[in-house]
Amino acid sequence: MADATAFPAEPEALSWAHVPPRRPHPGIETRRVDGQGMTLVEYRFDPAARFPVHHHPEEQVSVVTGGSVVFHVDGREVELQAGQMVRVAPHVPHGATAGPAGATMLNVLAPRRRGDVVYD
């Protein structure tokens, strides 16, 4: 899979610095690691960067690790600060807009993503 790195089979440290970045939308950089049953994606948003509304078959938990984000979930807005999280059920439309200082997030998706998807 060109856009994802697999977790090592044996327990060992893996650095985000060794995971190739993608830039799916202007002002957004992602790095993806796949496990056996889940996918982990790191997001880095420039100030006010926007990830368009989309949906996918995986359940998603998004944890804001820095800055702030307005999540758009099924037509509602949820404002999140660093340390807060939101769950998105499978197939529910959602997107995100970073706050004025930008944002960093970790998204956990289950089950694991398969193939080269464009909605991460």
C-alpha positions in Angstrom: 0.0 0.0 0.0 1.7 3.2 -1.2 0.1 5.6 1.3 0.3 3.5 4.5 3.0 1.9 6.6 2.4 -1.4 8.5 3.1 -1.8 12.1 6.1 -4.1 12.6 5.1 -7.7 13.4 7.2 -7.7 16.5 6.9 -5.0 19.2 9.3 -2.2 18.4 9.3 1.6 18.3 8.0 3.2 15.1 8.5 6.9 14.5 6.1 9.1 12.6 9.2 10.6 10.9 9.6 7.2 9.1 6.0 7.2 7.8 5.6 8.9 4.3 3.4 11.9 4.4 0.4 12.6 2.2 -1.2 16.0 1.4 -4.9 15.0 0.7 -6.1 18.7 0.8 -4.5 22.1 0.9 -3.0 22.8 4.3 -3.4 19.2 5.6 -0.7 16.6 6.0 -1.4 13.0 7.0 0.6 9.9 8.0 -1.0 6.5 8.1 -0.1 3.3 9.9 -2.1 0.1 9.6 -2.4 -2.6 12.2 -4.1 -6.0 11.8 -7.5 -4.7 12.8 -7.2 -0.9 12.9 -5.7 2.1 11.1 -4.0 5.1 12.9 -3.7 8.4 11.0 -1.9 11.5 12.2 -3.2 14.8 10.9 -1.5 18.2 10.8 -3.7 21.1 9.9 -2.5 24.6 8.9 -4.6 27.4 10.4 -8.2 27.3 9.1 -7.4 24.3 6.8 -10.5 22.3 5.9 -11.0 18.6 5.4 -14.2 18.3 3.3 -17.3 16.4 4.5 -17.0 12.7 3.5 -18.0 9.3 4.9 -16.5 5.8 5.0 -17.4 2.3 6.3 -15.0 2.4 9.3 -15.9 3.7 12.8 -13.6 6.6 13.7 -12.4 8.2 16.9 -10.6 11.5 16.5 -8.4 12.9 19.3 -7.2 16.5 19.1 -3.6 16.6 20.3 -2.9 20.3 19.6 -4.8 23.4 18.6 -8.5 23.2 17.9 -10.9 21.8 15.4 -14.5 22.3 14.5 -15.9 18.8 13.5 -18.9 18.7 11.2 -20.7 15.5 12.0 -24.0 14.6 10.3 -24.9 18.3 9.9 -23.9 19.3 13.5 -20.8 21.2 14.6 -18.7 19.9 17.5 -15.9 22.2 18.7 -12.8 20.3 20.1 -9.7 21.6 21.9 -6.5 19.7 22.6 -7.3 16.7 24.8 -10.9 16.3 23.5 -12.2 13.6 21.2 -15.2 12.7 19.1 -16.6 9.4 17.8 -18.0 9.1 14.3 -20.1 6.0 13.5 -19.6 4.2 10.2 -21.1 5.8 7.1 -21.9 9.1 8.9 -20.9 12.2 6.9 -18.2 14.2 8.7 -15.4 16.8 8.0 -13.2 19.1 10.0 -11.9 22.7 10.0 -8.9 23.7 12.0 -8.9 26.7 14.3 -6.9 29.9 14.0 -3.7 28.2 15.3 -4.0 25.0 13.3 -4.4 21.6 14.8 -2.9 18.2 15.2 -5.1 15.0 15.6 -4.8 11.3 15.8 -7.6 9.3 14.2 -8.2 5.6 15.0 -10.3 3.7 12.4 -11.7 0.2 12.8 -11.8 -2.1 11.1 -8.5 -1.5 9.3 -8.7 0.4 6.1 -8.1 -1.8 3.0 -6.7 -0.6 -0.3 -5.7 2.8 -1.4 -8.5 5.0 -0.2 -8.9 8.7 -0.8 -11.1 9.7 2.2 -8.6 9.4 5.1 
